[in-house]
Amino acid sequence: MTTEEPERSITEQERDEARKRLQNKRDLARHAVSFVVINSLVVVIWATSGQGYFWPGWLIGCWGFGLLMHTWDVLWRRPITEADIDEELRRARR
């Protein structure tokens, strides 16, 4: 006996949401590649210009924080659902 879910048709809204999630993941990948390439270039510039104080660390740290927030937004933040809205309305009425 299997407990497979009966197949249902996919709505246009579900397709749009899936398309948006895929686009967000592609944008995140582009952001990560830009981070690695540009910061690598900055470190090479630092290394060939006499080194000294590691000033690229400021750029890497600040941009890395932005990349981390972008990653959280795309991979772990869940969208607001109708159930979330209903629960918030119930709390506000108390």
Contacts in CASP RR format, 6 or more apart in sequence:
PFRMAT RR
TARGET T0000
AUTHOR 0000-0000-0000
METHOD contacts of the structure
MODEL  1
MTTEEPERSITEQERDEARKRLQNKRDLARHAVSFVVINSLVVVIWATSG
QGYFWPGWLIGCWGFGLLMHTWDVLWRRPITEADIDEELRRARR
17 79 0 8 1.000
24 73 0 8 1.000
24 74 0 8 1.000
25 74 0 8 1.000
27 74 0 8 1.000
28 70 0 8 1.000
28 71 0 8 1.000
28 74 0 8 1.000
28 75 0 8 1.000
31 67 0 8 1.000
31 70 0 8 1.000
32 67 0 8 1.000
32 71 0 8 1.000
35 63 0 8 1.000
35 64 0 8 1.000
35 67 0 8 1.000
39 56 0 8 1.000
39 59 0 8 1.000
39 60 0 8 1.000
39 63 0 8 1.000
42 56 0 8 1.000
42 59 0 8 1.000
42 60 0 8 1.000
43 56 0 8 1.000
45 56 0 8 1.000
46 52 0 8 1.000
46 54 0 8 1.000
46 55 0 8 1.000
46 56 0 8 1.000
END
